[in-house]
Amino acid sequence: MKNQRTLFDTIGEKLRLERIATEIRDMSMDNISKTKSGHPGGSLSVTDILTCLYFGRIYNSRQGRLENVLNYDPCDPLWEGRDRVIMSKGHAAPALYATLARAGFFDCQVLKIYKKIDSPLEGHPAMFQLLEDGKERGTRGVDFSTGSLGHGLSLAAGMALHAKVYGYDYDVYTLLGDGELQEGMPWEALMTVPNKGLTRTCAFVDYNHLQVDGSVDDINQLEPLEKKLKAFNWEVKVIDGHDFYEILDLLAYFKLKRTTRKKPLMIIANTLKGKGVQEIEGDFRYHAVPLTLEQLEKASKAFHHRMEEIDREMSRYSPSTVPVKEIEKTSPPLAQDDLREIISRNPPGEYKVPTATRIGYGNCLARLGEYKRLFVFNADLEGACGASAFCKKFPERGANPEDCRSINVGCQECNMMAMAAGMASCGKIPVVNTFGIFSTGRAWEMVRQDISYPRMNVKIIGSHTGIALGEYGVSHQSIEDVGVMRSLPNIVVIEPSDAVQADKLFEKVLLYDGPVYYRIGRNPTDLIYVKNNIFGVEPVLDFEIGKGILLREGDDWTIIASGSVLCQALKVAQMARESIQVIDMPTIEPVDEALIIKAAMKTKRIATVQDHYKNGGLNDAVLRAIAKHRLQVEFHSIALSGFAESGSPGDLYEKYGLSASRIMEQLGLTRKT
Amino acid sequence: MKNQRTLFDTIGEKLRLERIATEIRDMSMDNISKTKSGHPGGSLSVTDILTCLYFGRIYNSRQGRLENVLNYDPCDPLWEGRDRVIMSKGHAAPALYATLARAGFFDCQVLKIYKKIDSPLEGHPAMFQLLEDGKERGTRGVDFSTGSLGHGLSLAAGMALHAKVYGYDYDVYTLLGDGELQEGMPWEALMTVPNKGLTRTCAFVDYNHLQVDGSVDDINQLEPLEKKLKAFNWEVKVIDGHDFYEILDLLAYFKLKRTTRKKPLMIIANTLKGKGVQEIEGDFRYHAVPLTLEQLEKASKAFHHRMEEIDREMSRYSPSTVPVKEIEKTSPPLAQDDLREIISRNPPGEYKVPTATRIGYGNCLARLGEYKRLFVFNADLEGACGASAFCKKFPERGANPEDCRSINVGCQECNMMAMAAGMASCGKIPVVNTFGIFSTGRAWEMVRQDISYPRMNVKIIGSHTGIALGEYGVSHQSIEDVGVMRSLPNIVVIEPSDAVQADKLFEKVLLYDGPVYYRIGRNPTDLIYVKNNIFGVEPVLDFEIGKGILLREGDDWTIIASGSVLCQALKVAQMARESIQVIDMPTIEPVDEALIIKAAMKTKRIATVQDHYKNGGLNDAVLRAIAKHRLQVEFHSIALSGFAESGSPGDLYEKYGLSASRIMEQLGLTRKT
């Protein structure tokens, strides 16, 4: 690293960076104190690292010129070839905002409305997005939303994987807090990044040794941190996080070797919490307590005094004459393939015998696999979820990188979900496979923070759902997944009712631009959408998101269901003396209100049936529609009243009230004689 | 370790253990194949370790006698002084069940109904519990329910912490799979157990190198595993997991040094998946695929052949004459303090100015702190959640261990939640503090698997909830927490509406025997339950779980609310020309149906107001009650339609429709002139 160092090592360059860092500290302290809310300590400790990333230059000896550390264009914040920076310790937002303003992403005046209503500057970083209506959302220059600790490195891994598979030439930098390394989630990413060869990843630990409640070393120490990270197969360097030379040396080392390196680079940056504001330096209480206006004034004076000193010193040095490389905004050509065309060329196959919806879904994934934006994530349940056919065609490792459109991260649902979000932020369509209890439960907060909130176009598969799963038992029977997904804004919740629909409807899921939860089942169920089905109903040929299907007309009752219990509802209609109409409602959120109204007007009696706990499911969606339109109808909900147990699906449906005969009994229906 | 080894090392003892292990393998393969469901590979790989734990004996040279490795009494499975075993890789249930049956916890005939309906043997282990009605639940000998990977070591940590604080003399053993170490959650526990000095913890990694989709080393390798675990401050030993000598040597080493050791012990046991059934040894496809009946017959023949051989060989050895120590069923005396008496001695203080509900809650925790069963968990938000007063009185470290009734694990919500569950399984009352987004979101699956399903008596605090949080922004504004907790069976959901109630009602939460989610807020709100409150309502003096409070009578409308928006509802009643009655509904699940019916009959118009997303909250609970009782009323829901943003609480309530004036506008009410 001698070269860069000796050349970089000009007082002038150091002074230039220190000047900028001081401005950033001054601006961020000002925001926090005037808003009376924010995190000064951790913003000050990470400032010098941010300064080196956004304003540092390193020497490329081969090309005899200086390069900016980061490739970015403040006028084009969404340029897809840009280097990414993830502020995993999102509470350091003030430092990030001041840095981005100073770098020209937006006017410094905007900083004054930090955390105010209608401001683009959220309390914690909100990624920049262009909405369909042309409106902007979030903060220019923020590559992904953060705030909840531990997500950052997984988001970065998803972006790095995207670059590797789709041939982009960008690097991904992550800024980690020390406290957040107590979380388990970063260790999933720390394991995966080197194991999957995502060597274009560089991460900093802002090791200021203090967290909200006190000293990291007292509360739950990370030591020996260097050993831990090395044992997780990272190249690890330990530096003074306030020494511009040391930071830039390592960034030069990473950047100039980035295409040939064998391991990702982790930089443990020893820092001082509150660095630059003497009276709060090393005081954990200023993690989230703003400086008083008096403290602020004092600090600001000191900052400005130092800036004047620097200006005087700098005037003595002639600026570097080495040319600085212009950014070259190249990106690989986008795949021109058209999903609609691929769909038309690859119709679903025929279904003849009872089949699980996971198989129907898997068939769709495989037949549309050639669509290049499609990428499949697995967490050790590839076969179980039905994704194997796709993954055989488009394996994780292969001669042709752009055909390697699947990855199996092992038992890491949280990391997988955030990685998928990171890739989706690059414009691809990740499909995430695992059991419903894990995709909606274990990873609920990742779905919330990384997919639902920024509305990432991720398709979330939940397999083995409901008590229809049978023998695996309560720990695996997901009976809350619809509820916890409906509890989130922006997510479409779909439960196909047979394999034919699971196959055909997934086309629409892929065409739809937004997050979808797709609830499927493990065990074979009777086919509904085939000619001569055992229920004697006319099969529909096409399905739409948000549209229910009236499968059977009737006058006395309307039964609405989705998933494997729909077969039971259809049997009820066949067995009962009463005239019953049956509605298939595969889209549970948003539910088909028009069809519900029509049905309610006609039969005045509505029952919902769900293989799901009584709270949060299809029943609540239907009931809400009824109440919204002030319909005077009799409403019955047939659902689970608690956890079930292990047993055969048939035995469980009988014992827990979801079999046709038990449904009839609960609705007081009478058998045909 | 020479001593134990040389003495133990009698062929007879080894043969005895091999005989038992063979029986266990024979029984577990039989269950799996006849049930046509289960996990043979991982059951066979862990069998020899289980055998040594439950049937091994080690030599205590000081006392000149043999000791059983585990202290347990099959006739008294809930004896609180017993050593605990957590099968973290819950899919190995068949091996555990066969072991427990062989150890006398239940009749071997019970194994035949494995996974059948009404069987005590769930697909994945269900902990043994005695219900209030005297009925039994789960499997005798199972110390905690498992099945979802990664929870085990945290559950064990909670039990070990319980022993340390409350003076019990038991050890806790955890059986980990290798695949599950890809999860982040175990690394939280791996960090915490040594850092918190929980040295009575011994864990095995059943390192068979295979997971569901293939080789652990290919999918997401753990290597260098020994280095990783050492860097996490464990004492690590690597052994052949099928060598009885090696396993017992280490168990002897752990057991005889257990009171003096400095670090917990991690045993990496290299094992062979499918060990003992030649045809499937080392074949990952048999992770969850039962042997065919033909394969079973062949395997069973081999097992029985080996058992006969062993019996012949054993007959040649005279059994060991060294006495075996009887188990001494001692436990420390239970604290005799009575919570009701403590409550009567420590009434709440007076409240005079607007106060946050987190403060009211914290005051209650502090004034009842002397109750010895009470234990407080924090995750780096001790002060933020209001728990500091308690934690100052009962700190993590101190001269008197039994006064050390709090712990701060740092940023580890998942580990904290499972640790609390582990401690609750020992009869204590853990209170878990963090922000609502983390307690109900990040740790949702831990709440589900470890608290809701086994109905553990854990009090889950969710602070900083709703958009009333203000400036922190979307990542921290929990607007789904009520929905995701209501989606779970067995959990009472409570949101106190002012600081007075937050303080007084928490008494009832502690008296209630079961899981509770307690939703509190960060910012001060007006006091309601004080004399001369600004709303002119008569303050109630006592509160009951499940009971709403009619604060104001009215004829035209009923507004039902809980939490900080109740103040807005009360203002509406003061401002509006219409006659409005206002109900405080602090218990959202189960909701006070009787009061709702009464109100509905009277006003025929009901509105709910919630600082929560429109799905899953109080509105759904009220609507459900209305539908259930077929009440013909006009229902209005005032709630959030999506994520908000950063801003002051007042600005946010105004913009997002929760301020008094916006509520009036949405309900079409008119102002008094």
Interface residues (C-beta under 8 A of the other chain):
Chain A: T35 S37 G38 G90 K115 K116 I117 D118 S119 L121 E122 G123 H124 A126 S145 T146 G147 S148 L149 G150 G179 E180 Q182 E183 G184 M185 P186 W187 E188 M191 T192 N195 K196 Q211 V212 D213 V216 I219 N220 Q221 L222 P224 K227 K228 K230 A231 F232 N378 D380 L381 E382 G383 A384 N408 V409 G410 C411 Q412 E413 C414 N415 I437 F438 G441 R442 W444 E445 R448 Q449 Y453 G470 E471 Y472 G473 V474 S475 H476 E480 G483 V484 R486 S487 L488 P489 N490 E589 Y613 N615 G616 D620 L623 R624 I626 A627 R630 Q632 E634 F635 S637 S641 G642 F643 E645 S646 G647 S648 D651 L652 K655
Chain B: T35 S37 G38 G90 K115 K116 I117 D118 S119 L121 E122 G123 H124 A126 S145 T146 G147 S148 L149 G150 G179 E180 Q182 E183 G184 M185 P186 W187 E188 M191 T192 N195 K196 Q211 V212 D213 V216 I219 N220 Q221 L222 P224 K227 K228 K230 A231 F232 N378 D380 L381 E382 G383 A384 N408 V409 G410 C411 Q412 E413 C414 N415 I437 F438 G441 R442 W444 E445 R448 Q449 Y453 G470 E471 Y472 G473 V474 S475 H476 E480 G483 V484 R486 S487 L488 P489 N490 E589 Y613 N615 G616 D620 L623 R624 I626 A627 R630 Q632 E634 F635 S637 S641 G642 F643 E645 S646 G647 S648 D651 L652 K655
